[in-house]
Amino acid sequence: GSLRGPQTIDAINQLIGGEGVALPPVIDAGLLASVYYMPQGVEDKLSLLKRQNKPLVAINSLDIPYEIGIGVEFIKRCAHLYDFIYIAMDHKTLKAGYKIKNETKDYAKIEIIDQFTNYGLILDTYRKSAFSLNMKLHASVLCASAQTPAISIGGGRKIDEFFSTIGALDLRGELTIDDILKKSRHAVDVQEEFCRRLEG
């Protein structure tokens, strides 16, 4: 057997009063998605961007006003560097995606993936992205499954544990535009290293 991550192991060790847990941390089962990966035709979406050899950045499921504002600011500041594709996971985040697209229309072209349960298409999108900006754990798991660096700005210990387990705590970000810009540059720099970490 195994435990979810190193923080869970530390917590159990504290509760039982010593280094008594010999079980290894488990890698999230969602990483197996890449084993069953099937291309899903995301090229149709990408062709609409009329890309000019710029790297693609995926943005996943920003929904509350402050997150939307961060997403808008990030796109405005980085439109000269990247193309963007927004991945909606439900109707609420789809509405947010159209708001972000509308507020950045003078800066960048953004396509929206609106097929909430087409995980093959979502995985395909991540595979073609330089990195992804995510709030939710499931988004970062799928992104890692596609061997694409994920910048996670969501809160929660479960996200910390996942990133610790895959050796990517350096990609955990704060919900500030300055930190996201810094992490985005780092994500591009560590793409190959990120893949090696996952293979290890």
N, CA, C and O of each residue as an XYZ file, in Angstrom:
800
protein
N       0.815     -1.190      0.000
C       0.000      0.000      0.000
C       0.850      1.241      0.000
O       2.077      1.159      0.047
N       0.206      2.403     -0.053
C       0.927      3.666     -0.071
C       0.002      4.768      0.422
O      -1.191      4.553      0.637
N       0.574      5.944      0.596
C      -0.169      7.118      1.053
C      -0.118      8.190     -0.009
O       0.716      8.152     -0.914
N      -1.038      9.168      0.114
C      -1.168     10.132     -0.968
C       0.094     10.937     -1.224
O       0.456     11.141     -2.383
N       0.770     11.396     -0.194
C       1.939     12.233     -0.423
C       2.768     12.412      0.823
O       2.382     11.937      1.892
N       3.912     13.091      0.715
C       4.826     13.227      1.845
C       4.242     13.989      3.022
O       4.600     13.717      4.168
N       3.347     14.942      2.764
C       2.743     15.673      3.877
C       1.815     14.774      4.689
O       1.738     14.886      5.912
N       1.108     13.879      3.990
C       0.263     12.923      4.710
C       1.114     11.991      5.563
O       0.759     11.680      6.700
N       2.239     11.550      5.010
C       3.148     10.695      5.770
C       3.659     11.434      7.003
O       3.701     10.866      8.094
N       4.049     12.700      6.835
C       4.519     13.491      7.979
C       3.440     13.612      9.046
O       3.720     13.496     10.240
N       2.201     13.846      8.607
C       1.095     14.000      9.558
C       0.882     12.714     10.350
O       0.680     12.755     11.564
N       0.926     11.576      9.666
C       0.721     10.303     10.360
C       1.873     10.025     11.317
O       1.662      9.521     12.420
N       3.093     10.355     10.893
C       4.240     10.177     11.786
C       4.079     10.994     13.069
O       4.407     10.525     14.159
N       3.574     12.215     12.927
C       3.348     13.048     14.114
C       2.304     12.416     15.032
O       2.456     12.414     16.253
N       1.249     11.882     14.433
C       0.161     11.314     15.221
C       0.575     10.050     15.968
O       0.106      9.794     17.077
N       1.457      9.262     15.353
C       1.849      8.020     16.017
C       3.146      8.189     16.807
O       3.622      7.250     17.445
N       3.715      9.407     16.757
C       4.846      9.710     17.619
C       6.188      9.226     17.144
O       7.038      8.894     17.970
N       6.416      9.171     15.855
C       7.741      8.777     15.385
C       7.762      8.471     13.909
O       6.759      8.619     13.212
N       8.935      8.036     13.437
C       9.112      7.720     12.023
C       8.664      6.280     11.766
O       9.466      5.435     11.367
N       7.391      6.012     11.994
C       6.928      4.636     11.919
C       6.304      4.230     10.606
O       5.934      3.069     10.433
N       6.177      5.169      9.665
C       5.486      4.854      8.414
C       6.514      4.587      7.322
O       7.268      5.480      6.936
N       6.537      3.368      6.835
C       7.495      2.991      5.800
C       6.872      2.990      4.411
O       7.554      2.703      3.427
N       5.583      3.306      4.322
C       4.899      3.261      3.031
C       5.325      4.430      2.157
O       5.507      5.540      2.657
N       5.487      4.196      0.850
C       5.887      5.276     -0.057
C       4.698      6.157     -0.420
O       3.550      5.723     -0.325
N       4.972      7.405     -0.839
C       3.870      8.232     -1.349
C       3.375      7.691     -2.679
O       4.161      7.190     -3.484
N       2.077      7.794     -2.908
C       1.493      7.289     -4.141
C       1.425      8.412     -5.167
O       1.153      9.564     -4.830
N       1.675      8.062     -6.415
C       1.505      9.004     -7.513
C       0.033      8.996     -7.921
O      -0.575      7.930     -8.021
N      -0.537     10.162     -8.152
C      -1.959     10.274     -8.474
C      -2.314      9.389     -9.673
O      -1.634      9.420    -10.699
N      -3.373      8.611     -9.533
C      -3.786      7.690    -10.597
C      -4.163      8.421    -11.879
O      -4.144      7.833    -12.960
N      -4.508      9.709    -11.762
C      -4.844     10.490    -12.952
C      -3.701     10.601    -13.934
O      -3.917     10.879    -15.114
N      -2.469     10.383    -13.453
C      -1.324     10.443    -14.356
C      -1.351      9.317    -15.378
O      -0.651      9.380    -16.389
N      -2.151      8.288    -15.125
C      -2.281      7.196    -16.084
C      -3.064      7.604    -17.332
O      -3.129      6.852    -18.304
N      -3.656      8.796    -17.298
C      -4.435      9.243    -18.458
C      -3.603      9.209    -19.734
O      -4.129      8.931    -20.812
N      -2.308      9.490    -19.618
C      -1.456      9.518    -20.803
C      -1.324      8.142    -21.444
O      -1.061      8.037    -22.641
N      -1.506      7.086    -20.650
C      -1.414      5.725    -21.190
C      -2.527      5.489    -22.206
O      -2.343      4.772    -23.190
N      -3.687      6.103    -21.954
C      -4.855      5.892    -22.816
C      -5.099      7.087    -23.742
O      -6.186      7.257    -24.294
N      -4.079      7.888    -23.891
C      -4.196      9.118    -24.683
C      -4.562      8.822    -26.132
O      -3.934      7.989    -26.785
N      -5.586      9.516    -26.627
C      -5.980      9.429    -28.024
C      -6.157     10.842    -28.558
O      -6.902     11.624    -27.968
N      -5.493     11.194    -29.659
C      -5.671     12.543    -30.220
C      -7.139     12.828    -30.498
O      -7.870     11.964    -30.982
N      -7.568     14.060    -30.184
C      -8.992     14.392    -30.264
C      -9.299     15.576    -31.181
O     -10.381     16.156    -31.079
N      -8.382     15.950    -32.071
C      -8.703     16.969    -33.058
C      -8.639     18.396    -32.561
O      -9.375     19.252    -33.051
N      -7.770     18.674    -31.591
C      -7.652     20.031    -31.100
C      -7.066     20.964    -32.156
O      -7.145     22.185    -32.020
N      -6.485     20.401    -33.193
C      -5.914     21.230    -34.260
C      -6.959     22.166    -34.854
O      -6.626     23.271    -35.282
N      -8.212     21.738    -34.883
C      -9.266     22.612    -35.411
C      -9.357     23.898    -34.607
O      -9.528     24.980    -35.168
N      -9.243     23.775    -33.291
C      -9.272     24.954    -32.435
C      -8.015     25.795    -32.639
O      -8.088     27.020    -32.725
N      -6.865     25.134    -32.715
C      -5.613     25.868    -32.812
C      -5.498     26.613    -34.130
O      -4.889     27.681    -34.188
N      -6.074     26.063    -35.186
C      -5.981     26.727    -36.484
C      -6.704     28.065    -36.465
O      -6.346     28.977    -37.210
N      -7.718     28.187    -35.619
C      -8.467     29.432    -35.529
C      -7.651     30.547    -34.894
O      -7.975     31.725    -35.049
N      -6.600     30.181    -34.183
C      -5.761     31.192    -33.551
C      -4.877     31.903    -34.568
O      -4.367     32.992    -34.302
N      -4.695     31.277    -35.746
C      -3.776     31.829    -36.758
C      -2.424     32.109    -36.110
O      -1.909     33.226    -36.160
N      -1.875     31.084    -35.513
C      -0.661     31.230    -34.725
C       0.509     31.721    -35.561
O       0.608     31.419    -36.750
N       1.380     32.468    -34.935
C       2.576     33.007    -35.581
C       3.811     32.465    -34.861
O       4.688     33.216    -34.436
N       3.849     31.136    -34.740
C       4.983     30.458    -34.113
C       5.198     30.869    -32.664
O       6.323     30.830    -32.166
N       4.138     31.259    -31.993
C       4.241     31.555    -30.568
C       3.835     30.323    -29.777
O       2.947     29.587    -30.206
N       4.466     30.078    -28.627
C       4.051     28.954    -27.786
C       2.604     29.127    -27.331
O       2.111     30.246    -27.185
N       1.943     28.004    -27.112
C       0.564     28.008    -26.644
C       0.527     27.840    -25.134
O       1.252     27.015    -24.578
N      -0.313     28.617    -24.473
C      -0.508     28.506    -23.032
C      -1.967     28.162    -22.772
O      -2.871     28.837    -23.266
N      -2.192     27.112    -21.996
C      -3.547     26.735    -21.603
C      -3.897     27.407    -20.279
O      -3.058     27.512    -19.385
N      -5.126     27.854    -20.166
C      -5.634     28.428    -18.915
C      -6.876     27.634    -18.540
O      -7.788     27.480    -19.352
N      -6.912     27.130    -17.307
C      -7.984     26.220    -16.935
C      -8.825     26.750    -15.788
O      -8.313     27.046    -14.709
N     -10.115     26.866    -16.034
C     -11.140     26.986    -14.987
C     -10.919     28.093    -13.967
O     -10.958     27.840    -12.763
N     -10.690     29.301    -14.427
C     -10.748     30.447    -13.519
C     -12.212     30.845    -13.431
O     -12.884     30.949    -14.457
N     -12.724     31.073    -12.213
C     -14.156     31.352    -12.166
C     -14.565     32.508    -11.262
O     -15.514     33.222    -11.587
N     -13.876     32.718    -10.130
C     -14.300     33.824     -9.274
C     -13.691     35.126     -9.790
O     -12.674     35.095    -10.484
N     -14.296     36.270     -9.463
C     -13.846     37.545    -10.054
C     -12.355     37.826     -9.931
O     -11.742     38.295    -10.890
N     -11.753     37.551     -8.773
C     -10.332     37.860     -8.614
C      -9.480     36.989     -9.533
O      -8.516     37.471    -10.127
N      -9.833     35.707     -9.653
C      -9.108     34.814    -10.553
C      -9.239     35.287    -12.000
O      -8.263     35.288    -12.750
N     -10.443     35.687    -12.383
C     -10.669     36.182    -13.741
C      -9.800     37.409    -13.997
O      -9.202     37.540    -15.065
N      -9.731     38.301    -13.021
C      -8.906     39.497    -13.161
C      -7.437     39.157    -13.340
O      -6.745     39.781    -14.145
N      -6.955     38.165    -12.588
C      -5.564     37.719    -12.726
C      -5.330     37.153    -14.127
O      -4.316     37.441    -14.763
N      -6.288     36.337    -14.600
C      -6.167     35.761    -15.933
C      -6.126     36.829    -17.015
O      -5.323     36.748    -17.943
N      -6.981     37.817    -16.897
C      -7.021     38.915    -17.870
C      -5.686     39.666    -17.868
O      -5.136     39.953    -18.931
N      -5.170     39.981    -16.690
C      -3.915     40.724    -16.591
C      -2.755     39.908    -17.160
O      -1.894     40.447    -17.855
N      -2.735     38.611    -16.863
C      -1.679     37.744    -17.381
C      -1.690     37.733    -18.909
O      -0.637     37.852    -19.535
N      -2.858     37.593    -19.505
C      -2.964     37.561    -20.965
C      -2.532     38.893    -21.564
O      -1.807     38.914    -22.559
N      -2.960     39.990    -20.983
C      -2.592     41.298    -21.514
C      -1.074     41.500    -21.490
O      -0.494     42.031    -22.437
N      -0.448     41.073    -20.405
C       1.001     41.280    -20.278
C       1.824     40.325    -21.141
O       2.969     40.619    -21.484
N       1.233     39.183    -21.489
C       2.011     38.157    -22.185
C       1.541     37.889    -23.609
O       1.993     36.932    -24.237
N       0.640     38.719    -24.126
C       0.076     38.487    -25.458
C       1.148     38.503    -26.545
O       0.989     37.855    -27.579
N       2.236     39.236    -26.318
C       3.308     39.277    -27.311
C       4.175     38.024    -27.283
O       4.974     37.794    -28.190
N       4.014     37.217    -26.238
C       4.844     36.024    -26.075
C       4.124     34.735    -26.431
O       4.737     33.800    -26.944
N       2.811     34.679    -26.157
C       2.075     33.425    -26.252
C       0.745     33.593    -26.974
O       0.204     34.693    -27.086
N       0.233     32.454    -27.463
C      -1.177     32.319    -27.804
C      -1.846     31.600    -26.641
O      -1.177     30.944    -25.844
N      -3.171     31.724    -26.544
C      -3.870     31.205    -25.369
C      -5.067     30.348    -25.763
O      -5.751     30.616    -26.751
N      -5.300     29.314    -24.967
C      -6.499     28.504    -25.127
C      -7.070     28.263    -23.732
O      -6.358     27.811    -22.835
N      -8.332     28.560    -23.555
C      -8.989     28.465    -22.253
C      -9.793     27.174    -22.202
O     -10.558     26.869    -23.118
N      -9.612     26.416    -21.120
C     -10.306     25.142    -20.961
C     -11.375     25.296    -19.884
O     -11.064     25.486    -18.708
N     -12.623     25.212    -20.297
C     -13.741     25.291    -19.349
C     -14.097     23.886    -18.872
O     -14.034     22.925    -19.639
N     -14.473     23.778    -17.597
C     -14.819     22.479    -17.026
C     -16.293     22.362    -16.653
O     -16.766     21.277    -16.315
N     -17.018     23.479    -16.715
C     -18.457     23.476    -16.438
C     -19.020     24.791    -16.968
O     -18.285     25.605    -17.526
N     -20.309     24.995    -16.796
C     -20.938     26.194    -17.364
C     -20.444     27.473    -16.684
O     -20.340     28.515    -17.331
N     -20.141     27.403    -15.397
C     -19.653     28.584    -14.688
C     -18.298     29.022    -15.224
O     -18.076     30.208    -15.473
N     -17.386     28.060    -15.403
C     -16.064     28.430    -15.901
C     -16.098     28.755    -17.393
O     -15.240     29.487    -17.887
N     -17.077     28.219    -18.109
C     -17.239     28.601    -19.514
C     -17.634     30.071    -19.610
O     -17.093     30.809    -20.432
N     -18.574     30.494    -18.772
C     -18.976     31.902    -18.744
C     -17.783     32.793    -18.420
O     -17.617     33.859    -19.012
N     -16.946     32.346    -17.469
C     -15.747     33.109    -17.123
C     -14.789     33.179    -18.305
O     -14.153     34.208    -18.533
N     -14.687     32.081    -19.061
C     -13.803     32.064    -20.220
C     -14.203     33.089    -21.262
O     -13.351     33.765    -21.839
N     -15.504     33.204    -21.501
C     -15.961     34.209    -22.474
C     -15.751     35.626    -21.951
O     -15.514     36.546    -22.733
N     -15.835     35.807    -20.648
C     -15.560     37.118    -20.066
C     -14.089     37.486    -20.260
O     -13.765     38.615    -20.630
N     -13.203     36.516    -20.007
C     -11.773     36.750    -20.202
C     -11.482     37.039    -21.677
O     -10.717     37.948    -21.999
N     -12.095     36.262    -22.561
C     -11.881     36.463    -23.994
C     -12.330     37.853    -24.420
O     -11.641     38.520    -25.193
N     -13.485     38.295    -23.919
C     -14.009     39.606    -24.288
C     -13.123     40.735    -23.763
O     -12.907     41.735    -24.447
N     -12.610     40.562    -22.533
C     -11.825     41.630    -21.922
C     -10.397     41.709    -22.467
O      -9.686     42.681    -22.212
N      -9.981     40.694    -23.213
C      -8.620     40.705    -23.764
C      -8.622     40.711    -25.296
O      -7.582     40.489    -25.915
N      -9.769     40.961    -25.904
C      -9.885     40.843    -27.361
C      -8.998     41.821    -28.112
O      -8.636     41.562    -29.260
N      -8.638     42.941    -27.491
C      -7.756     43.902    -28.145
C      -6.288     43.559    -27.975
O      -5.420     44.246    -28.514
N      -6.003     42.491    -27.223
C      -4.620     42.111    -26.932
C      -4.230     40.762    -27.531
O      -3.104     40.586    -27.997
N      -5.151     39.825    -27.516
C      -4.794     38.456    -27.911
C      -5.996     37.722    -28.470
O      -7.145     38.061    -28.186
N      -5.705     36.707    -29.273
C      -6.742     35.781    -29.723
C      -6.792     34.614    -28.740
O      -5.757     34.046    -28.393
N      -7.977     34.262    -28.300
C      -8.139     33.166    -27.351
C      -9.209     32.221    -27.879
O     -10.304     32.647    -28.248
N      -8.883     30.950    -27.911
C      -9.884     29.938    -28.226
C     -10.343     29.284    -26.932
O      -9.612     29.275    -25.941
N     -11.548     28.739    -26.941
C     -12.136     28.148    -25.747
C     -12.520     26.697    -26.018
O     -13.221     26.398    -26.985
N     -12.054     25.806    -25.159
C     -12.482     24.407    -25.180
C     -13.700     24.307    -24.265
O     -13.594     24.518    -23.057
N     -14.852     23.985    -24.842
C     -16.100     23.988    -24.075
C     -16.722     22.602    -23.939
O     -17.874     22.477    -23.524
N     -15.972     21.569    -24.285
C     -16.485     20.197    -24.159
C     -16.035     19.656    -22.803
O     -14.976     19.040    -22.681
N     -16.856     19.899    -21.800
C     -16.467     19.693    -20.398
C     -15.940     18.294    -20.083
O     -15.002     18.148    -19.299
N     -16.529     17.277    -20.683
C     -16.158     15.912    -20.328
C     -15.347     15.207    -21.414
O     -15.155     13.993    -21.351
N     -14.876     15.948    -22.395
C     -14.031     15.355    -23.439
C     -12.578     15.427    -22.965
O     -11.814     16.300    -23.378
N     -12.217     14.487    -22.088
C     -10.897     14.551    -21.465
C      -9.774     14.262    -22.447
O      -8.644     14.704    -22.240
N     -10.068     13.526    -23.513
C      -9.063     13.320    -24.555
C      -8.695     14.634    -25.214
O      -7.521     14.908    -25.465
N      -9.707     15.450    -25.495
C      -9.467     16.756    -26.100
C      -8.697     17.664    -25.138
O      -7.792     18.392    -25.546
N      -9.070     17.610    -23.855
C      -8.372     18.425    -22.861
C      -6.915     17.987    -22.748
O      -6.018     18.829    -22.693
N      -6.673     16.684    -22.714
C      -5.309     16.170    -22.636
C      -4.518     16.547    -23.883
O      -3.342     16.900    -23.795
N      -5.158     16.471    -25.032
C      -4.526     16.856    -26.287
C      -4.115     18.327    -26.259
O      -3.038     18.693    -26.731
N      -4.987     19.162    -25.702
C      -4.683     20.587    -25.591
C      -3.457     20.814    -24.714
O      -2.580     21.608    -25.053
N      -3.405     20.112    -23.589
C      -2.238     20.246    -22.711
C      -0.965     19.789    -23.415
O       0.088     20.408    -23.261
N      -1.058     18.718    -24.178
C       0.122     18.190    -24.859
C       0.712     19.202    -25.836
O       1.915     19.191    -26.100
N      -0.123     20.058    -26.362
C       0.334     21.028    -27.346
C       0.661     22.384    -26.714
O       0.951     23.350    -27.420
N       0.613     22.448    -25.385
C       0.862     23.705    -24.676
C       2.249     23.707    -24.054
O       2.777     22.666    -23.663
N       2.831     24.908    -23.970
C       4.134     25.062    -23.314
C       3.984     24.879    -21.809
O       4.843     24.287    -21.155
N       2.888     25.391    -21.270
C       2.545     25.202    -19.865
C       1.090     25.589    -19.687
O       0.449     26.091    -20.610
N       0.576     25.351    -18.489
C      -0.816     25.701    -18.201
C      -0.899     26.458    -16.884
O      -0.132     26.213    -15.953
N      -1.838     27.373    -16.833
C      -2.132     28.114    -15.608
C      -3.428     27.534    -15.037
O      -4.484     27.650    -15.659
N      -3.352     26.907    -13.852
C      -4.483     26.151    -13.306
C      -4.855     26.609    -11.907
O      -4.010     27.075    -11.143
N      -6.133     26.467    -11.587
C      -6.611     26.677    -10.224
C      -6.920     25.356     -9.531
O      -6.738     25.236     -8.319
N      -7.384     24.363    -10.285
C      -7.919     23.134     -9.701
C      -6.907     21.990     -9.769
O      -6.065     21.938    -10.665
N      -7.007     21.078     -8.804
C      -6.105     19.934     -8.762
C      -6.244     19.058    -10.001
O      -5.239     18.659    -10.589
N      -7.489     18.750    -10.411
C      -7.664     17.840    -11.543
C      -7.007     18.382    -12.802
O      -6.519     17.611    -13.628
N      -6.991     19.711    -12.956
C      -6.357     20.319    -14.120
C      -4.854     20.075    -14.106
O      -4.260     19.761    -15.138
N      -4.245     20.218    -12.942
C      -2.799     20.009    -12.838
C      -2.437     18.539    -13.011
O      -1.373     18.225    -13.544
N      -3.310     17.630    -12.567
C      -3.056     16.196    -12.753
C      -3.076     15.854    -14.242
O      -2.176     15.174    -14.736
N      -4.097     16.321    -14.954
C      -4.163     16.052    -16.391
C      -2.993     16.689    -17.132
O      -2.441     16.101    -18.062
N      -2.621     17.888    -16.713
C      -1.506     18.584    -17.332
C      -0.216     17.785    -17.138
O       0.553     17.604    -18.082
N       0.015     17.314    -15.928
C       1.208     16.519    -15.656
C       1.174     15.211    -16.439
O       2.210     14.735    -16.902
N      -0.026     14.625    -16.588
C      -0.162     13.408    -17.373
C       0.275     13.635    -18.811
O       0.809     12.733    -19.457
N       0.045     14.853    -19.310
C       0.458     15.213    -20.660
C       1.919     15.647    -20.713
O       2.410     16.046    -21.769
N       2.620     15.570    -19.569
C       4.023     15.969    -19.432
C       4.224     17.437    -19.787
O       5.215     17.820    -20.409
N       3.264     18.234    -19.377
C       3.326     19.676    -19.581
C       3.351     20.356    -18.221
O       2.511     20.056    -17.372
N       4.296     21.266    -17.994
C       4.354     21.942    -16.701
C       3.059     22.683    -16.392
O       2.486     23.344    -17.258
N       2.609     22.564    -15.156
C       1.404     23.263    -14.700
C       1.791     24.243    -13.610
O       2.437     23.872    -12.630
N       1.397     25.486    -13.782
C       1.536     26.468    -12.713
C       0.225     26.439    -11.944
O      -0.820     26.815    -12.475
N       0.277     26.000    -10.717
C      -0.942     25.901     -9.923
C      -1.023     27.065     -8.948
O      -0.156     27.234     -8.090
N      -2.068     27.860     -9.087
C      -2.255     29.010     -8.197
C      -3.430     28.781     -7.261
O      -3.866     29.693     -6.559
N      -3.937     27.555     -7.256
C      -5.031     27.223     -6.349
C      -4.510     26.963     -4.945
O      -3.336     26.649     -4.753
N      -5.385     27.097     -3.983
C      -5.012     26.820     -2.609
C      -5.314     25.385     -2.237
O      -5.959     24.660     -2.994
N      -4.851     24.979     -1.083
C      -5.210     23.665     -0.587
C      -4.040     22.727     -0.442
O      -3.137     22.684     -1.278
N      -4.077     21.981      0.634
C      -2.992     21.059      0.941
C      -2.899     19.923     -0.065
O      -1.809     19.424     -0.342
N      -4.049     19.509     -0.618
C      -4.014     18.398     -1.572
C      -3.218     18.776     -2.816
O      -2.577     17.919     -3.425
N      -3.255     20.060     -3.202
C      -2.467     20.502     -4.351
C      -0.987     20.511     -3.989
O      -0.147     20.095     -4.787
N      -0.665     20.986     -2.785
C       0.724     20.955     -2.324
C       1.261     19.525     -2.333
O       2.390     19.282     -2.760
N       0.444     18.582     -1.859
C       0.888     17.194     -1.809
C       1.138     16.633     -3.200
O       2.126     15.934     -3.424
N       0.247     16.936     -4.131
C       0.433     16.436     -5.486
C       1.719     16.981     -6.092
O       2.509     16.226     -6.659
N       1.931     18.282     -5.974
C       3.127     18.880     -6.565
C       4.392     18.390     -5.870
O       5.431     18.238     -6.512
N       4.314     18.141     -4.568
C       5.453     17.589     -3.849
C       5.760     16.174     -4.332
O       6.923     15.807     -4.502
N       4.710     15.383     -4.553
C       4.886     13.998     -4.974
C       5.549     13.902     -6.341
O       6.334     12.983     -6.576
N       5.251     14.830     -7.248
C       5.859     14.779     -8.582
C       7.118     15.648     -8.659
O       7.682     15.830     -9.739
N       7.555     16.179     -7.524
C       8.789     16.959     -7.497
C       8.689     18.289     -8.204
O       9.633     18.711     -8.872
N       7.546     18.961     -8.066
C       7.330     20.198     -8.819
C       6.830     21.352     -7.952
O       6.073     22.199     -8.426
N       7.246     21.391     -6.693
C       6.809     22.484     -5.823
C       7.287     23.836     -6.325
O       6.726     24.868     -5.956
N       8.321     23.841     -7.163
C       8.801     25.102     -7.733
C       7.792     25.719     -8.691
O       7.926     26.881     -9.076
N       6.771     24.936     -9.083
C       5.733     25.455     -9.975
C       4.461     25.854     -9.232
O       3.483     26.274     -9.851
N       4.475     25.724     -7.926
C       3.344     26.209     -7.130
C       3.451     27.712     -7.035
O       4.501     28.235     -6.660
N       2.382     28.420     -7.370
C       2.430     29.874     -7.411
C       1.482     30.533     -6.431
O       0.576     29.903     -5.885
N       1.713     31.804     -6.228
C       0.814     32.629     -5.438
C      -0.169     33.315     -6.373
O       0.103     33.480     -7.562
N      -1.302     33.710     -5.834
C      -2.342     34.329     -6.653
C      -2.060     35.825     -6.805
O      -2.884     36.670     -6.456
N      -0.869     36.126     -7.339
C      -0.494     37.506     -7.653
C       0.079     37.525     -9.059
O       0.703     36.554     -9.490
N      -0.123     38.602     -9.765
C       0.331     38.656    -11.149
C       1.849     38.587    -11.240
O       2.375     37.961    -12.160
N       2.570     39.215    -10.305
C       4.031     39.193    -10.366
C       4.569     37.774    -10.210
O       5.489     37.375    -10.923
N       3.992     37.007     -9.270
C       4.472     35.642     -9.072
C       4.112     34.764    -10.266
O       4.904     33.907    -10.656
N       2.942     34.958    -10.851
C       2.538     34.159    -12.007
C       3.452     34.439    -13.197
O       3.827     33.517    -13.922
N       3.809     35.694    -13.399
C       4.732     36.029    -14.488
C       6.087     35.368    -14.266
O       6.695     34.851    -15.203
N       6.552     35.388    -13.026
C       7.826     34.753    -12.694
C       7.759     33.249    -12.918
O       8.675     32.662    -13.495
N       6.672     32.622    -12.460
C       6.516     31.180    -12.611
C       6.346     30.787    -14.085
O       6.782     29.709    -14.487
N       5.727     31.639    -14.880
C       5.540     31.313    -16.293
C       6.886     31.248    -17.010
O       7.098     30.369    -17.845
N       7.782     32.154    -16.697
C       9.124     32.099    -17.293
C       9.848     30.833    -16.840
O      10.542     30.185    -17.623
N       9.676     30.496    -15.575
C      10.315     29.299    -15.029
C       9.761     28.044    -15.687
O      10.520     27.125    -15.997
N       8.441     27.991    -15.906
C       7.807     26.811    -16.504
C       8.369     26.528    -17.890
O       8.590     25.370    -18.246
N       8.603     27.571    -18.671
C       9.182     27.395    -20.006
C      10.603     26.857    -19.897
O      11.012     26.005    -20.685
N      11.346     27.353    -18.925
C      12.750     26.950    -18.762
C      12.893     25.493    -18.329
O      13.883     24.842    -18.666
N      11.907     24.973    -17.581
C      12.065     23.631    -16.995
C      11.245     22.556    -17.709
O      11.025     21.483    -17.146
N      10.788     22.819    -18.933
C       9.942     21.839    -19.622
C      10.589     20.460    -19.705
O       9.968     19.463    -19.339
N      11.819     20.395    -20.179
C      12.478     19.101    -20.329
C      12.745     18.461    -18.972
O      12.576     17.254    -18.802
N      13.159     19.267    -18.017
C      13.419     18.750    -16.678
C      12.137     18.212    -16.043
O      12.164     17.202    -15.340
N      11.021     18.889    -16.293
C       9.734     18.452    -15.752
C       9.396     17.057    -16.247
O       8.933     16.220    -15.471
N       9.621     16.797    -17.528
C       9.353     15.467    -18.079
C      10.259     14.435    -17.423
O       9.813     13.328    -17.121
N      11.518     14.779    -17.198
C      12.436     13.830    -16.563
C      11.996     13.523    -15.131
O      12.111     12.384    -14.680
N      11.498     14.527    -14.417
C      11.014     14.299    -13.051
C       9.880     13.282    -13.049
O       9.847     12.387    -12.205
N       8.952     13.417    -13.991
C       7.815     12.506    -14.045
C       8.244     11.099    -14.407
O       7.715     10.124    -13.873
N       9.202     10.993    -15.311
C       9.675      9.667    -15.723
C      10.434      8.991    -14.592
O      10.486      7.764    -14.508
N      11.034      9.824    -13.704
C      11.789      9.276    -12.573
C      10.877      8.734    -11.515
O      11.346      8.234    -10.492
